[in-house]
Amino acid sequence: MLKKTLLAIFGLALAASAPLYATTRATDYPGSVTLLMEMPGVRSDLALNRDQIAQIHSLRQELKSRSQSLLKNPAAPSSGLTQDQRLFALIDGNNARALAILTPAQFARFTEIQNQILSYSMLVSPQIQKQLRLSYRQKASIEALRVRGLEFVSEINRSYGSGAVSHKNRVDILRDYRVRQAEEMKALLTPAQRNAFAALCGKPLPKS
């Protein structure tokens, strides 16, 4: 359940108003890292101290408030940036501030945890693609799945922004979609690459 729930964080951004190829990018941190860090099992595994927990919670609340405001109140086109570009910038900045809170050891373990929980959805990460030595054809296929996902998420986010879809339904829809997408990406790997990815996930999180 934890893995399926957290796959939905991929859908936090992306309400595109321009061609997705031109306005989005692959990243090593495809969702909100603060959402992941606030999960009790993750927080415990990382051995976060009280100050770290408070800072991460504050960043999570800030991201939630600002992203919801952006989805429901998009800026005028004259701003020069599309809605999805501004959401990406917001998430990237928030992620960078959250990751800076971690010690080097915590950062290394967080990377394993992210791979473990987001599973094969992490194949969008340039760093993961490099570590697994994906072929050009594999990368192209993953990119096609990624962009198709952006288009789907964009549509759902527009429905959410207009009030046609509730927050709960939005999360459920995006979670189910990401689970299917992760399986499609997994199917592109060789058995050796699957084993290599498993090694990047580190020790399993304790079951809560």
C-alpha positions as CSV (number, residue, x, y, z in Angstrom):
1,M,0.0,0.0,0.0
2,L,2.9,2.4,0.8
3,K,4.4,1.9,-2.6
4,K,1.1,2.4,-4.4
5,T,0.3,5.5,-2.4
6,L,3.6,7.1,-3.0
7,L,3.6,6.4,-6.7
8,A,0.9,9.1,-6.8
9,I,3.4,11.8,-6.0
10,F,4.4,11.8,-9.6
11,G,1.1,13.5,-10.4
12,L,1.6,16.5,-8.1
13,A,2.8,18.6,-11.0
14,L,1.9,18.8,-14.7
15,A,-1.1,20.8,-15.8
16,A,0.4,21.6,-19.2
17,S,-0.7,24.5,-21.3
18,A,2.0,24.1,-24.0
19,P,3.6,21.1,-25.8
20,L,4.9,18.8,-23.1
21,Y,8.1,18.0,-25.0
22,A,9.1,21.6,-24.8
23,T,8.1,22.3,-21.2
24,T,9.0,19.2,-19.1
25,R,12.1,17.3,-18.2
26,A,13.2,14.0,-16.7
27,T,14.7,14.3,-13.2
28,D,16.4,12.2,-10.5
29,Y,13.7,13.3,-8.1
30,P,10.4,13.0,-10.0
31,G,8.1,13.8,-7.2
32,S,7.9,15.6,-3.8
33,V,10.7,14.2,-1.6
34,T,9.2,15.8,1.5
35,L,6.1,13.6,1.1
36,L,8.3,10.6,1.1
37,M,10.4,11.8,4.0
38,E,7.3,12.4,6.1
39,M,6.2,8.7,5.9
40,P,6.7,7.2,9.4
41,G,8.7,4.3,8.1
42,V,11.0,6.4,6.0
43,R,11.4,9.0,8.8
44,S,12.4,6.2,11.2
45,D,14.7,4.5,8.8
46,L,16.6,7.8,8.1
47,A,16.8,8.5,11.9
48,L,15.7,12.1,11.4
49,N,16.1,14.3,14.4
50,R,13.4,16.6,15.7
51,D,14.8,19.7,13.9
52,Q,15.0,17.8,10.6
53,I,11.4,16.6,11.0
54,A,10.2,20.1,11.7
55,Q,12.0,21.6,8.7
56,I,10.7,18.8,6.4
57,H,7.2,19.2,7.6
58,S,7.3,23.0,7.0
59,L,8.6,22.5,3.5
60,R,5.9,19.9,2.8
61,Q,3.1,22.2,3.9
62,E,4.6,25.1,1.9
63,L,4.7,22.9,-1.3
64,K,1.2,21.7,-0.7
65,S,-0.2,25.2,-0.3
66,R,1.7,26.7,-3.2
67,S,1.0,23.9,-5.6
68,Q,-2.7,23.8,-4.9
69,S,-2.9,27.6,-5.3
70,L,-1.1,27.3,-8.6
71,L,-3.4,24.6,-10.0
72,K,-6.5,26.5,-9.0
73,N,-5.3,30.0,-9.9
74,P,-3.0,29.8,-13.0
75,A,-1.1,33.0,-13.9
76,A,-1.9,34.9,-17.0
77,P,0.1,33.8,-20.2
78,S,2.0,37.1,-20.0
79,S,4.0,35.6,-17.1
80,G,6.2,34.0,-19.7
81,L,6.1,30.5,-18.0
82,T,3.5,27.8,-18.5
83,Q,1.7,26.3,-15.5
84,D,3.6,23.0,-15.7
85,Q,7.0,24.9,-15.9
86,R,6.2,26.8,-12.7
87,L,5.1,23.7,-10.9
88,F,8.3,21.9,-11.9
89,A,10.3,24.9,-10.7
90,L,8.4,24.9,-7.4
91,I,8.9,21.2,-6.8
92,D,12.6,21.3,-7.8
93,G,13.3,24.1,-5.4
94,N,11.4,22.5,-2.6
95,N,13.2,19.2,-3.2
96,A,16.6,20.8,-3.2
97,R,15.9,22.5,0.2
98,A,14.6,19.2,1.7
99,L,17.6,17.2,0.5
100,A,20.0,19.8,1.9
101,I,18.6,19.0,5.4
102,L,20.0,15.4,5.2
103,T,23.4,14.3,6.3
104,P,25.5,12.5,3.6
105,A,24.6,9.1,5.0
106,Q,20.9,10.0,5.2
107,F,21.1,11.3,1.6
108,A,22.6,8.0,0.3
109,R,19.9,6.0,2.1
110,F,17.1,8.3,0.9
111,T,18.2,7.6,-2.6
112,E,17.8,3.9,-2.0
113,I,14.5,4.4,-0.4
114,Q,13.2,6.5,-3.3
115,N,14.2,3.8,-5.7
116,Q,12.6,1.1,-3.6
117,I,9.3,2.8,-3.1
118,L,8.8,4.4,-6.5
119,S,10.1,1.2,-8.1
120,Y,10.5,1.1,-11.9
121,S,8.9,4.5,-12.2
122,M,12.5,5.7,-11.3
123,L,13.6,4.6,-14.8
124,V,12.8,8.2,-15.8
125,S,15.9,9.3,-13.8
126,P,18.9,10.1,-16.0
127,Q,21.2,8.8,-13.2
128,I,19.4,5.5,-13.0
129,Q,19.5,5.1,-16.7
130,K,23.2,5.7,-16.6
131,Q,23.8,3.2,-13.8
132,L,21.7,0.5,-15.6
133,R,23.4,1.3,-18.9
134,L,20.2,1.5,-20.8
135,S,20.3,1.3,-24.6
136,Y,19.2,4.1,-26.8
137,R,16.1,2.2,-27.7
138,Q,15.3,1.6,-24.0
139,K,15.7,5.2,-23.2
140,A,13.5,6.2,-26.1
141,S,10.8,3.8,-25.0
142,I,10.9,5.1,-21.5
143,E,10.7,8.7,-22.7
144,A,7.7,7.9,-24.8
145,L,6.0,6.4,-21.7
146,R,7.0,9.4,-19.6
147,V,5.6,11.9,-22.0
148,R,2.4,9.9,-22.4
149,G,2.1,9.9,-18.6
150,L,2.6,13.7,-18.5
151,E,-0.3,14.1,-20.9
152,F,-2.5,11.9,-18.8
153,V,-1.6,13.6,-15.6
154,S,-2.1,17.0,-17.2
155,E,-5.6,16.1,-18.2
156,I,-6.4,14.9,-14.7
157,N,-4.9,18.0,-13.1
158,R,-7.0,20.2,-15.3
159,S,-10.1,18.3,-14.2
160,Y,-9.1,18.8,-10.6
161,G,-8.5,22.5,-11.1
162,S,-11.9,22.9,-12.6
163,G,-13.6,21.0,-9.8
164,A,-14.7,18.0,-12.0
165,V,-12.4,15.6,-10.0
166,S,-12.0,15.6,-6.2
167,H,-8.6,15.5,-4.6
168,K,-9.2,11.9,-3.4
169,N,-10.2,10.8,-6.8
170,R,-7.3,12.6,-8.4
171,V,-4.8,10.7,-6.1
172,D,-6.5,7.4,-6.7
173,I,-6.5,7.8,-10.5
174,L,-2.9,8.9,-10.6
175,R,-1.8,6.1,-8.2
176,D,-3.4,3.4,-10.4
177,Y,-1.9,4.9,-13.5
178,R,1.6,5.1,-12.1
179,V,1.4,1.4,-11.0
180,R,0.6,0.4,-14.6
181,Q,3.2,2.7,-16.0
182,A,5.9,1.3,-13.7
183,E,5.1,-2.2,-14.9
184,E,5.4,-1.1,-18.6
185,M,8.8,0.3,-17.8
186,K,9.9,-2.8,-16.0
187,A,9.1,-4.9,-19.1
188,L,11.7,-2.9,-21.0
189,L,14.6,-4.1,-18.9
190,T,16.7,-7.2,-19.3
191,P,16.9,-9.7,-16.3
192,A,20.4,-8.4,-15.5
193,Q,19.2,-4.8,-15.5
194,R,16.3,-5.7,-13.1
195,N,18.8,-7.3,-10.8
196,A,21.0,-4.2,-11.0
197,F,18.1,-2.0,-10.2
198,A,17.2,-4.1,-7.2
199,A,20.7,-3.5,-5.9
200,L,20.1,0.2,-6.0
201,C,17.2,-0.1,-3.7
202,G,19.2,-1.2,-0.7
203,K,17.8,-3.0,2.3
204,P,14.0,-3.2,2.5
205,L,12.1,-0.8,4.7
206,P,10.7,-2.4,7.8
207,K,7.0,-3.2,7.3
208,S,4.8,-0.8,9.3
